[in-house]
């Protein structure tokens, strides 16, 4: 009979005591596995999610940098304040800025002042009295922000052909508008460049792919401005597929009191899974986002000019046509620049050194703040998360040590009952080292049995807590989610860097063996020193 089988029979003889010993060990291992796995998966997911293809987020000064990161990258916090659209235009090339200002009240007031006969063509969507409009424009026409009588916030004067402030320093700048929901999923108003230019994942990143359909477009005859792309997780949970329509709710999920918009967006694409927070979001064309109710920045009420509503009236005239997807007419007027705002701008500078200089330049001004998302997540983990993790791991290691001591006590207490058994084995020819090995094998089997039970219980706990973890962090975890470990080897393969790593959970097995040997050595030594003659006579 092998030594392993003898050790197993000995454990079976003390079934209740052995089971309780393994359960105590399993509790410690359960806590270690759960903490390592959940913390490691969340930390790595947060780190990977900040590698999005852009280095900087430009947002309003109200609100902390961490809040901006959580809101813009992970869609976890609530937007606090917006920045004017014309400030976003300062990150674009001069030609793009000029094209954007073709759809502005400043441009139309300029044309109305110098070409009054064409007033009807320029202001068909703006029900204002021309005499009051021309008088107000003429009073303020001096190349300063002369549009002030019509708006609540200061904006830069339109200077056609003027180089933008940051355009030469930026590779691309993508606007993001937040505030609406579809079910419990955040709605992100943006431009088609979001999926065309951004990348996700470590290294050089991977381009976004579509499991079905295509990227949304700025305007199509079939759907107008109302096209959407849905993340993989959001599509599965909301039951959306290409061709389906939905109505976002304003400010909160509809079941939480949010008011549903009457316009409907058509799903034209479903993203392939990326493992990032974008899987849980719903992306809509920003032009359609602006045309939704209460999304236009209100205009002022001065100089005898009283707008009937915030937003172009032609939008209302064609609302019914939008809802029925009849867009054979000429594209409707978009929202003027002065009535637009963005929650944040995703910026990629032309190189690393420029990024730091651009951040300093933006922060020196009062208009906005520049946030480096990777730095903010690093600070979050270094200051708050890692110390808590270290404390919890220390506590769970102490639990495992206490469980190991219980193995020692259990085996040592059984030695007085097993002296005659050991003496018989010795009398039949077993060596001292053989008896000692059997006791050590018992200790190892108890520790490994408790460890396997604890591993199963730990991953079951991870699966049960998966919903709460995802709700709080946006990271999906399940039973087969293993704690990531250190990189052991990295090498190029197929144009990408392949990384070989072993889960940190792998240290549990050798750790338990070492612990079992350490606590089993004392009772094994006691068995080694058993006096055969005295034990047989007793």
C-alpha positions, 0 to 999 in steps of 0.5 A, spaced: 500 500 500 502 506 498 504 512 503 498 516 500 493 511 501 495 510 508 495 517 509 488 518 506 485 512 510 488 515 516 484 522 514 478 518 513 478 515 520 478 522 523 472 524 518 469 529 522 475 532 525 479 532 518 473 535 515 472 541 520 480 542 519 479 543 511 473 547 512 477 552 516 483 552 511 478 553 505 475 559 509 482 563 508 483 560 501 476 563 499 478 570 501 485 570 498 482 568 491 476 573 492 481 579 493 486 577 488 482 575 483 477 581 484 482 586 485 487 584 479 481 583 474 478 590 476 485 594 476 487 591 470 481 592 466 481 600 469 488 600 466 487 597 459 481 602 459 485 608 460 489 606 454 484 608 449 488 612 443 488 619 446 492 621 452 488 627 454 481 629 456 479 636 456 473 638 460 470 644 465 473 646 471 468 644 475 469 637 478 475 634 480 480 630 475 478 623 477 471 625 477 472 627 469 476 620 468 470 616 471 465 620 467 468 620 461 472 614 460 468 609 465 461 612 464 460 611 472 460 618 475 455 624 473 457 630 468 457 636 472 458 642 467 459 643 460 464 647 455 462 651 450 462 648 443 467 653 440 472 652 445 472 645 442 473 648 435 480 651 438 482 644 437 481 643 430 484 645 424 482 652 422 478 650 416 474 645 420 473 651 425 471 655 419 466 650 416 463 649 423 461 657 424 458 656 417 452 654 422 452 659 427 448 665 429 454 670 428 455 668 421 447 669 420 447 676 423 453 678 419 450 676 413 443 679 415 447 686 417 450 686 410 445 683 406 439 685 409 435 683 402 437 676 404 434 675 411 429 671 409 434 666 406 438 666 412 434 666 418 428 662 416 429 657 422 429 663 427 423 667 428 426 674 430 424 681 428 429 683 423 429 691 425 430 689 432 435 684 430 439 688 425 439 694 431 442 689 436 447 687 431 449 694 429 450 696 436 455 691 437 458 690 431 466 692 432 469 685 432 468 683 439 464 678 442 458 682 439 453 676 439 452 677 447 445 680 447 443 673 444 446 668 449 448 667 456 455 665 456 461 669 453 464 666 446 470 668 442 468 672 436 468 669 429 474 671 425 474 667 419 481 664 417 484 665 424 488 659 426 486 655 432 489 656 438 491 648 439 490 645 432 497 645 430 499 641 436 493 636 436 493 629 432 485 629 433 480 631 438 473 628 438 467 631 442 463 627 447 456 629 450 453 625 456 447 626 460 442 621 457 440 613 458 437 607 455 435 603 460 441 603 465 446 604 460 449 611 458 448 614 452 454 617 449 453 623 443 459 623 439 462 623 432 463 617 427 471 619 428 470 616 435 470 609 432 474 611 426 480 614 430 480 611 437 484 604 439 483 600 445 487 595 449 495 595 451 501 597 446 499 600 439 491 598 441 486 595 436 481 598 432 474 597 433 470 592 429 463 591 428 459 584 430 454 587 425 452 593 421 457 599 421 459 605 424 454 611 424 454 617 419 453 624 420 447 624 416 443 619 411 437 620 407 434 614 410 435 616 418 437 623 418 441 625 424 438 619 428 443 613 427 446 609 433 452 604 435 451 599 441 456 596 445 456 589 445 454 588 453 448 593 452 446 590 445 445 583 449 442 586 455 437 591 451 436 586 446 438 591 441 440 589 434 441 592 427 435 596 425 431 596 431 430 603 434 430 606 441 428 613 445 433 615 450 431 618 456 433 625 459 438 625 465 437 618 468 434 611 466 427 612 465 425 607 470 429 612 475 424 618 473 428 620 467 423 623 461 424 619 454 425 623 448 420 622 443 425 622 437 427 615 436 434 613 434 436 607 429 441 602 431 446 601 425 451 597 428 453 593 434 460 593 436 464 587 437 466 585 444 472 590 447 473 588 454 472 596 455 467 600 458 464 602 451 461 595 451 456 598 456 455 604 452 450 606 447 453 611 442 449 616 438 450 621 432 452 628 436 448 632 431 442 628 433 443 628 440 443 636 439 436 636 436 433 632 442 429 636 447 432 640 452 439 639 449 440 646 446 443 651 450 438 656 452 439 663 449 438 670 452 432 674 453 435 681 451 435 687 446 427 686 445 429 679 442 425 674 445 426 667 442 420 662 442 424 656 444 431 654 445 433 651 438 431 651 431 424 651 429 425 647 423 427 642 427 420 642 430 417 642 423 420 636 421 420 632 427 414 628 425 418 626 419 424 624 423 420 619 427 418 616 421 424 616 417 422 620 411 428 624 410 428 625 402 427 632 403 434 637 404 437 636 410 434 640 416 438 645 419 443 643 425 443 646 431 447 653 431 454 653 434 452 658 440 447 653 442 452 647 443 456 644 448 460 638 449 461 634 456 468 633 454 473 633 448 478 627 447 485 629 445 491 626 442 497 630 441 502 630 436 507 627 441 508 625 448 512 632 450 507 636 446 502 633 451 505 635 457 506 642 454 498 642 452 496 640 459 499 646 462 497 651 457 490 649 458 490 649 465 493 656 466 486 658 462 480 659 466 476 655 460 477 648 461 482 643 465 486 638 462 486 631 465 491 625 463 486 619 465 492 614 466 495 618 471 488 619 475 487 611 475 494 610 477 493 615 483 487 612 485 490 605 485 496 608 489 492 612 494 486 608 495 485 601 492 492 598 493 493 599 501 486 596 502 488 590 498 494 589 502 491 590 508 485 585 506 491 580 503 495 580 510 488 579 514 487 573 509 494 570 510 493 570 517 487 566 517 490 561 512 496 561 518 491 560 523 488 554 519 494 551 518 495 551 526 488 548 526 491 542 522 497 542 527 493 541 533 488 536 529 494 531 527 498 532 534 492 531 538 491 524 534 498 522 536 496 519 542 491 515 539 495 513 534 501 511 538 499 503 538 498 504 530 505 507 529 508 502 533 505 496 529 507 499 523 514 500 526 514 492 528 512 490 521 518 493 518 516 501 517 522 505 518 522 512 522 522 516 516 516 512 513 512 514 519 514 521 518 513 521 511 505 519 512 504 524 517 507 530 513 502 527 507 496 527 511 498 535 513 499 536 505 492 532 503 488 536 509 491 543 506 490 541 499 483 539 500 482 545 504 485 549 498 481 546 493 475 547 496 476 554 498 478 556 490 472 553 488 468 557 493 472 563 492 470 563 484 463 562 486 463 568 490 466 572 485 461 569 480 455 571 485 458 578 486 459 579 479 453 583 478 455 588 484 462 589 481 460 590 474 455 596 477 460 599 481 466 599 477 463 597 470 468 590 469 465 584 468 467 578 472 465 571 472 467 564 475 472 563 470 475 570 472 482 569 474 487 574 478 492 576 473 499 575 475 506 578 473 509 578 466 514 572 465 515 573 458 514 578 452 515 577 445 513 579 438 508 575 434 504 576 428 505 584 429 503 584 436 507 583 442 505 576 446 505 576 453 506 570 457 503 571 464 501 566 470 495 568 474 497 570 481 493 564 484 498 559 482 502 561 488 496 559 492 498 551 491 506 552 493 504 556 499 499 551 502 504 545 501 510 550 504 505 551 510 502 544 510 510 542 511 511 547 516 505 545 521 506 538 520 513 537 521 512 537 529 507 532 529 511 528 524 517 528 529 513 526 534 511 520 530 518 519 528 520 519 536 515 514 538 518 508 542 515 502 539 516 497 546 512 502 550 507 503 545 506 496 544 506 495 552 501 500 553 
